[in-house]
Amino acid sequence: MELACFENRELSWLRFNERVLEEAEDERVPLCERLTFLSIFQSNLDEFFMVRIGSLHDQMLLDKESRENKTHMTPGEQIDAALSRIRELCRRRDATYAAVLEKLREQGISIVNFRNISSESSSYLKEMFQREFMPLLSTYIVGKKQTFPFLRNKEIYAIAVLANRTEKKQKIGIVPCAGDVFPRLIEIPERKGCFILAEDLILHCLPSLFPGYRVVSKTLARITRNADIDADSIYDEDLNYRDHMAEVVRLRQKLCPVRLELSRQIGADIISRLCGLLKLDVQRVYEYDTPLDVSFLFRIEDTLRSHAELFYAPRHPQQTPDIVESRPVIDQVLEKDVLLHYPYQSIRPFLRMLSEAAHDPTVVSIRMTLYRLARDSKVVEALVEAAENGKQVDVLVELKARFDEENNIVWSRRLERAGCHVIYGVEKLKVHSKLCLITRKTEEGIQYITQIGTGNYNEKTSRLYTDLSLMTADRQIGEEAAQVFQALMLGETVDHMATLMVAPHCLQGKLIDLIDGEIHKARNGEAGHIRLKVNSLTDKTLMDKLIEASQAGVAIDMVVRGICCLRGGVPGLTDNIHIISIVGRFLEHSRIYIFGDGDDARCYIASADWMTRNTLRRVEVAVPILVPAIKERIEKIFDILWNDNVQARDQMPDGAYVRRFPGTKPALSSQNWLYDDAYRRAAERGQ
């Protein structure tokens, strides 16, 4: 019976990507934003195959009978269930793409192929192919004397089934359609707004690339490779760790394929041969009506920028009313705690504070943990400036931030050249915390200014993700942040904290204690209440404790954007647990934990989701909100999210999600409301 409470992690993630697809399907969403959601759906699915299917594939090789701890499915059962669900979603994706293409035609934009262009245009494109494409293309024929070429992850290839008069067995020809060599979108002459994809042009002209052969059939192909490589398991202590991670990035490109996508049907025998050459199960082959890579849709959006009605209304992060522009930020944070709420409020006050610290003669040191950074990072600029000004700058750069390894390797070198002390994390743990500590030596003694956030120090994503950032001069918080950094510099982690909650040793247990506090209230006839906002919920220990709390009568309200392995509303088990998910214009990324109500409520913001990897296998930090006005503001933010009836979906007891609609109530989009509120607060301060 208890299994009814749980959802498989992989299937729950696919439910989340379904919610992304729903935004692309929704005709209320502006047309170009629907294109964006289609692109996000694809990139999400690519990562799912590279990381999750890749991980399950590795688990099967190690122990195919092992079972995950929630729904007790084996790796093979999880893969089979996921692949079946993905086929359903991709059929919906194909239908959505066709519907969006029809809407684009109304705007004068068409994606065509050789079946629906004039003979004049066809001749022009063939001449262009001969002149501009053919000299740059490589061709491969798979045979006894030619080994099967290495196919790069997520790149598109034209595949030809070839026959000639002298050989009975058909051969396979392969042509890379390298996206970095040719423009992906080719405009048809004298037909403004009419485009053909480069790979479709190459596919059409394949016969000219294989003289002496007859092209029996052809298709476009794209493979996805496993990216789930364990960096620590192959680490040699004699190597420089940064060089080691650069090697990990290189090795990832060569891991085994986990998916083959095709643009049209070819013979089953050819598919079988391809799968044999790729060492891939035929069940991992997908045939689509949609282009294999829809990232070109962003280019389409660019051609329509002048049509404002096709996009969301412009919104710009506002200046917080809690910071006066004419005074140093450091001085103001010394006077009071400041909370920034991205993207509604600008990250600029934090960047100003870093820059001030770089020049402040009383600042002795700046310490930061960096996980993901913008390409043109002002955070790094400030740290470099501080080091060049003689400050002690200690920076933990997490080189294992998946798919950001190369970017972080570049920044670590830049920081080291400037004189910063750079370390690369803790053995077998990722450092995922968002922590910055500025230490000042003044006539009054040592002062700490601590920034703790829910999101990365990335100026770009601060305009796209919802996150919270607390800047405080609280001495206890500063002293404990200093202990965290001291441990990290020694390659260790803290095992006791009085105020902060710090994974891996001082988070999960404290969360259990806080839940127990609400259980105790409920069992003594008081109102127990827990409010949580996280990206994902998979930690079995914490979920078991929430089930216990629900059975004790604690009301539990959760906003879980993505994976949620707990089902609310299951009779007798999770009756008092209610879960919603919000998917909209901005990615919901902030983490909020609230235990209790009123003045006695315990409120935290954190870098950690409620996943075992966060609570036990990463360095994460949660900070209590000690200022009543800020705590009240965070509770208000949660209430607005909880009452969203435009972008929110209610989770059902079977794990499905049902979209909310306003009905007779006024429409409330939490993201629009919070932006309107940021504009209002900024305007009131300006008056």
N, C-alpha and C positions, 0 to 999 in steps of 0.2 A: 504493500500500500504506500509505503514511504517513497517508493520510486516515482509515484504520481506527482511528487513535489518538484521533481528535477527535470531539466531539459539538457540534452546533449550540447556540449559547447559548440561543436562545429555547426550543428543544425540551428542553434540559436544565432550564431553569427550570420548564417544565410538568411534568417528571418530579418536581421538588421539590414543586410544588403537589399532585401526585398523592399524595405521601407525607403531606401535610397531610390530604388527603381520606381516606386510609387510617386515620388516627386517628379520624375521624368514623365510619368504617365499623366500626371495631373494637369488638366488644361487650364486650371486657375493660375498655374505657375507661368511666368513670362517665357516666351518661346526659347530665347537664347539660354535662359537658366535651365530649361529642360535639357538642352544640349550638354550643359555642364554636368547635370546629374547623370546623364547617360555615360559621360566620360568617367565620372567617379565610380559608377557601378562597375565599369570594366576594370579600372585600376584596382579597385577593391578585390575583384574576383581574381585578377592576376596575382595579387599578394596572397590571397587565400590559397591558391594552388602552390605558390612558391614556398610558403611558410607552413600552413596547416596540413595540406595534403602531403607536402614533402616530409613533414614531421611524422605523420601517420605511416607513410611509406617506410621510413626508417624504423619505426616501432614494429612494423610487420616483420622486417628482416631480423630484428632482435628477438621478438617473442610474439608470434601472431595470435596467441591465445590470451595475451594480457588484456585486462579490462579496465576501462576508466571508472572512477569511483562514484559517479553519479547515476548513470543509466546502465552501467555494467556492459557497455558495448565493446567489442573487440576492435582493433584498428581496421580490420577488413570490413566489418559491419559499418563502421563510421564512414569509411571511404565510399562504400556502395550507397549508403543512404544519402551522403552529400552529393555524389555524382548524379544520382537520380533527381534530387531537388534542383541541382544546377541546370539540368536539361530543361526542366519546367521554367525556371527563371529566364533562361536564354531564349526560349520561345516567346516569352512576354517581351523581352528586350528587343527581339527582332521586330515584333509587331509595333512596339513603341518607336523604334527607329524609322520604320516605314511611315508611321503617322506623322512624326516630326518632319520627315523629308517632304511630305505633302504640304505641311504648313510653311516650310522654307520656300517651296515653289511659289507660294502666294506672295512671298517677299522678294521674288526675283532671283532666288538662289537654287541651283539644281546640281545634283551629283549624277552624272550620266555614265553610260558605257557605250561600246561601239554599236550596240543594237539600236540606240536611239539618238544617233547623230547623223548629220548629212554626209554624203559622199565626199563633199569638199572638205569638211572638217576631218573626216577620216583620213583623207590623203595628206592633209597638213600634219596630223599627228604621227602618221607613219614616217613622213619625211623627218620630223623632229626626232623620232626614235632613232632613225638611221644616223642622224647628224650628232645628236647630243647624248643619247643613252647608250647606243651600241658600243662605242669605243670604251666605255667605262664599266661595262658589265662583264662579270666572270661567269663561265658556264662549266658545269661539272656533269659528267655522265658516270653513273655508278656501275661498275663492272669489275671483272677480275683484276684488271690492271689499274683501276682507279678506286681508291678507298672512299668510303662514304665521308663527305665533308663535314666538318664541325658546324653545326647550326647554332647560331647565337640566340641567347635567351630573348624572347619577345620580338625578334626581328622577323620580317616577312620574306618568304621565298616563293618563287614560282616553280611549280613542279610539273614536269612534262613526262607523259608515258610515251616512249619512243619505240618505233618499229622500223626495220629496214628489210631489204630483200634477202640478205645473206644470213641473218640470224633469226631463229625461231622465237627465242625468248625476248620479250619486250624489256627495254631498259628504262631506267629512271634518270631523267635530266633535271638538274637543279640550278636555279639562277637566283642569287641574292638580290633582293629589291631594296638595297641599303637606303634607309631613310635619311642618312646624313650626306648622301651623295647627290640625290635628286630632290627637287621640290616635291612635296607629297601631293599638293593640289596643283593641277595644270589647268589653266583657264582656256576654254575653247575659243579660238579666234572668231571675232564678229558675233560672239554670243556672251555678252557681259553677264557675269554672275553664274555662268555655266562651267562646271569643273568636271574633270575626270581624275581619278586617283592614279598616281604613277605606277602602282603595282598592276592596275588593270590594263594600262597601256603596255607594260612589259608582258603580261600574260597574253594579250592579244597578238603580240608580235613574236611570240616564242618560236614559231616555225623558222623564222629567219636566223635564229641563234643556233639551230641544230641542222645545218645543211646535210643532206644525205640521209636524213631520218624523216619519217612521217610522224607527226604528233597525233597519237591516238586519242588521248584525253589530257586534260590539264586542270590544275587547280592552284590556288594560293595556299600556303601553309605557314603556320606560326607555332613554334613550340614554347612551352614554359618549363623552365628548369627548377628543380629543388633549390631553395636558397637557405634551407635550415641547416646551416653549418655551425658546429659547436667550436667557437674560437678557442676556448680554454683547453679542450681535449687534445688539440694538436699543437699546443704552445710549447716551445723549447726555451727554457730559461736562459740559454746562451744567446738568444736572439733579442734584439731591440724590439720592445712590444709594439711600437708604432709600425716598424717594418713588418712585423708579424701580421698585424691587422691589414696592412696593404696586401700581403700575400693571401689572406683570407678573402678579401674582396676579389682578387684574381681567381682564386679557386672556386668561388661561388658561381662564376660564369660557366664553369665546366661540370657542375654537378648533373646528376642524371635527369632526363626529361620526366615530367609528371603529367603533361598534357600536350596533345596535338590538335590544333584547330585547322579546319579546312574550309575554303570558301565555296566549294561545290563538290558534288559527288564524283568519285572516281571508283574504279573497280575494287571489289572487296579483296581481291588477290594483291593489288598494289598497296592497299592500306595495310594488309597483313605484312607485306614485305617491308614497308616503311617502319611499321611497329617493331619488326624484327631487327632492323638496322639501328633503331633508336632504343631498343630494349624496353619497349613500352607496351603495356597491356592495351589491347584493342578497345577496351571499355573506356579508355581515357581519350578517345578520339571524338571530336565535336565537329559537326558540319553546320555552318551558319549562313543565313541570308544577309547578315549584317557584315560590313567590312571588319576584318580581323583586328584592326586597331583603329579605334574611333577618336584618337587624340587629335586628329585633324579638325574635329569640330570646334576646337578653340580658335583655329584660323578662320573658320566660317563666322564665328562670333565677332572676330575683329572686323570683318567686312561689313558688319551690321551695327557698328558702334553708334552711328548717327541716328539710329532708330531707338530712342530712349524707351519707348513703350515695350520693347522686346526684352528689357532687362529689369531687374529690381530697381526701385528708386534709389538714387545715390544716398549713401549714409557715410558719415565721417566720424571717427572717434572724437569725442568731446574732451575738453580739459576738465579735470576734476575741480569742483568748487572748493575742495579742501586744501588746495595748494594755491598760494598767491604767486603770480608770475614774477613780481618785482623783488621777491625775497629768495634767498638760497633755500633749496629743498631740504638740505640737511638741517638747517636751523628749525624749519617747520616740523620735521619729523621728530626732532628732539623735544618739541613741545607737545606733540600728540601723534597717535597712530594714524596712518593714512591707508585706506583700502582703495585700490584701483580695480575696476571691473572692465575687462576687455571683452569685445571690441568697442563697447559702448563708450568707454573712456580711453584716453590715449596712454600709451606706454611712456610718453615723453617725460613725465616727472621722474620716473625711475632712471631713464637715461641721463637726465640732467643731474640726478643725485650721484650717479657713477662718475660723470664728468667732473662735478664739483670735488668729489673725493680724490680724483686724480691730481688736483691742483691744491687741495686744502693742506696747509703746512702741518696741521695737527693730525692728519691721517697717517697712521703708521703702516697699516696693511689693508689689503682687500683680498678676500677669499671668495671663490665662487665654484659652484658645480655647473658644468655646461653639458647639456645632453643633445639638443638640436639648436642650430644657429641659422640665421638668415645668411644668404650668399654674400651680402654686403653688410656685415655685422657692425653696428655702432657700439655694441657691447664690447666686442673685441678691440675696437678702436680706443675706447675709454680705458680698458685694461692695459693696452700697450702704452698709452700715454702715461698712465700711472707708473708703470715700470720704468719708463724713460725718465720720469721725474723723481726716481729714487725710492718709490714706495715698494714695500714687500708685497708682491702679487703672487698668490698661490691659486692655481687653477686646476681643478680636476676635470679633464676632458674625457667624456665617456666614448671611447673609440668603438664600443660595441653597440652604439645606437643604430639599430638595423636600418640599412639603406642610406644612412648618413655617415657611414664610416669614412668615405673618401673626403667629404666636406670637413669632417672633424680632424682628420689627419692634416689637411692643409692648414686649418686654424691653429692646431697645436704647434706646428712648425713656426708659424707667424708669431705666436705668443712667446715661444722659446727664444727666437731671434731678438725679441724686444727685451729679454731679461726676466720674463715671468718664470716662476717655478711651476712646471707642468707635470702632473701625475696622471695616471691612466686608470684609476679605479682600484677595486679590491678584488683579489683572486676569487673567481667563481661567482661574483656578484656584480650586477649592473648598478651603477649609481644613477638613479632616476630622480633624485630629489632636486628641487628648484630652490637653491639656498645661496644667499649672498650675505657676507658679513664684512662690514666696514669697522675697523678699530681705530679710535682716536685717542691720543694722549694729550690731555689738556691740564690746565692748572688745577682743575677740580678732580683730576684723576682720569682713569681709563673710562672711555665711553664706547658703547657698542650701538651700531645701527644695523639692524637685521632685516633682510627682505626674504620672505618665504612665500612661494607662489604655488599655483596648481598647474601652470603651463611653462613652456620653455622660454628662454631668453631670445626670442625670435621676433623681430619687428614685423615681419611679413605675416606670420600666423596670428600675431596679436590683433590683426585687423579682420581675421577670418574665424578664429576660435574664441569661444567664451571661456574666460579664465579669470581668476581672482589673484591679486597680489597685495600682500600686506607688508607695509614698511613700518617698523617699530623701533623705538629706543629702549624698550623694556629690558632691564638689566638681566633678569633671570633668563629670558629668551636668548639674549646675546651671549651669556655665559655658556648656556647649553649648546648653542650653535658653535661656539668656539671649541667645545669638547668634541662635537661631531667632526669638525675639521681636523682637530689634533689627531683623532683616531684615523681618519682617512689618510692623512699624511704618512701614517705608519703602516698603511695597508690593513687597517683593522676597522672594527665597528663598535659603537658604544653598546653597553649592555644594561645601562640604567639611566633613565631620564625622569625628572620630577615634573616637568612642564610640557616639553615637546613629546610627541610620539614618533619614534624613529625605528623603522624596520632595518634589519630583520629581527631584532631581539626585543624591541620595545614598542611594537605597534599592535600586532594581532592580539596579544594577551590583554593589552589595555582596552582594546575595542570590546573584547569579551566581558571585561569588568564593567564597562559602561552599559552594555546590553543587560548584564545581570542587575545593574542598578534599576533599570526600567522594569525588569521582571519582578524585582522585590517590591516596587511600588504597586504594580498591578495585583500581586498576590496579597497585598495589604489593603486593597480596596481603593487605592489611589489611581489616578490616570497615568499610565505609562505611555510614552510616545517617542518614536524614533523616526527621524526624517533623514534620508540619505540621497545624495546625488553623486553618482559615479558613472564612469564610462562602461565598466564591465563588472559583473558579479559572477565569480566562479569558485571562490574559496569555500570548500566543503565545510570546514570547521566553523566559519562565520555563518554560513547558511544554516547549518544545524542549530546554531544558537538563535538565529532569527526565527526558525520554526518553533523552538522552545518558547521564545518570547511571544509569538503569536498565540500559541496554545495557552499561555498564561494570561492573555487578554491585552497585551501591549499593541497599540495601534502603530502600524509600520507603513510609512509612505515612502516610496522609492522612485526616483527618476533615474532610469538606467538607459543610457543612449544605445549601447551596442549589445554585447553578449550578456545574457541573463540566464543563468542555469537554474534559477529558482522560479517556481510558478506560484503566484499568489492566488488566493481565493479557492484553494483546494479544501473541500469540507473536512473539518476535523483536524486539519493540519496547518494550513496557512490562511484560515478564514480572515484574519486581521491584517494580512499583508496585501497591499495594493501597489501595483507597479505600472508606471507609464514610461513611454519613450518619446523623446522629442527629436524629430529630424526636420531641419529647415535650412534657411539661408546660411546660418553660421553653425559650425560644428560645436556641439555642446561638449566642452572639455573640462569644465571646472568640477572639483570634488568638494562636497560639503557634507559634514557629518553633524547632526544635531540630536542630542539626547535630552528629552524632557521639554517642558514648556515654561514660559514666563521667565521670571528673574533667575530661577534655578537652572535654566537650560544650559547644557554644556555644548558649545559650538566650536567646530574646527573647520579649517580649510586644509587641504592636503594635496600632495603630489600622487598619492597612492589610490589606485582602484582596489576593489575588494576581490583581488585575484591572488591565488597562492604565490604566483611569481612576484607580485608586489609586496605581499605581507611577509614572505619568508625568504625570497631569493633576490631582493633588491635593497638598496639603501634608499629609503623614502622618508619624508618628513611631513608630519601634520602639526599644525600650530593652533593652540587655543585662541579664540577671540575673546579678549579680556575687557574691551571697552564696550559698555552697554549699547551705545549708539551704533557702533559697527555691527555688533551681534544682531541688533534689531533690523539693521539694513539687510544682512544676509538672510535672516528669517523672512523678510519681505520678498527678497529675490526668490527664495524657495516657494513661497506662496504663489507668486506670479507664475512660476513654472508649473506648479501643481494645478493651477486653474486654467492653463492653456486649453482652448477648445478649437484651435486652428491647426497647429502642427503636432499636437500630442496624439499618441495612440495608447489605448488602454490594453494592458495584457489580460488575456482571458485565462481561466484555469487550465486549459489545454495547451497553453504556451503561445497561442495565436495572438495577434495584435489587431485591434479594431480602431480605426481612426475616429477621433472625436469631431463632431460638427457642432456649431453654435446652437442650432435649433432655435428655441425661443429666447435664449440668453444672448446678450451682446457678444460679438466676436472678440476674443482675446488671444492675440498672437503674442506669446511671452517675449519673443525677440523684438518685435515691433514696439511693444510697451516699454521694454527696458531701454531701447534707443530713444523713444520719445521722452522718457524720464530723464535720460542723460542730457538731451538737448534742453529740456525745461530747467534742470538744475544748473546747467552752465549759463543759461540766459539769466536766471535769477541772480546768480553771482555777479554777472556782468553789469547788472543795473545799478 
